[in-house]
Amino acid sequence: MLDIPHQEVITRDNASVTANGVNFYQILDAAAAAYEVAHLEHAILNLTMTNIRSVMGSMDLDELLSNRDGINQRLLKVVDAAVSPWGLKITRIEIKDIDPPKDLVESMGRQMKAEREKRALILEAEGKRQAAILSAEGQKQSQVLEAEGRREAAFRDAEARERSAEAEAKATEVVSNAIAAGNVQAINYFVANNYIKALESLAKSPNQKILMLPVEAASVIGALGGIAEIAKETFAGERPATRPNGSRPPSTT
């Protein structure tokens, strides 16, 4: 094992860092290790430090700090190939520490904090947007249901008015037939009915506070008398005659 001391390395994006490591090697050919190179450990040390500067200098700072395994693999391949003629085998090279300058560490801390704040703002804005979308969807659904309710109510009102108009038309037809047949009571009923409706409209008017009577009282009483005559003629034929004491007249055979 051979310790690699700290050395300064300039990355591809001109950031200055210091790095150290450790080198594990094995002697396979003692004769070659003795005669092919002088000062074996010093040669291995210089070769390893040189390749550390070369490999780390070809990388950006962010890549350097996040890809230590890749650095180790590249160093192992390059250094092992270089010391092979010396009868050596590099079994492992590990980068122990990578230390950026203090001001760079502080800058990275501020950058990380800003990134976190940015993500927090994005998440908050996304939450507000989602809430606004859900609120709009709820209002839309509420408006749709309200419109459906109004449509159903309008449909039912129209149906009720249609039925009322049909009933009114039927009643008018019956009265018209009676008038055509010369029934005076029917004429009185028709006039009285419309007259009373006109009085009811006057009484319900929001601007009408005082209604002076009599309003053609004689005509109203006469019309009511006509209605009474109609009712009397209608129900007289349906009721059997009774005596004053409530008993039925004896039937004649």
MOJO-V685600 format. One record per helix or strand. SS is the DSSP state (H for helix, E for strand). FROM is the first residue (numbers start at 1). TO is the last residue. If there is no record, write none. Layout:
SS&FROM&TO / SS&FROM&TO
This chain:
E&2&10 / E&16&27 / H&30&35 / H&40&57 / H&61&66 / H&68&86 / E&88&100 / H&102&180 / H&184&204 / H&217&236 / E&242&242 / E&248&248
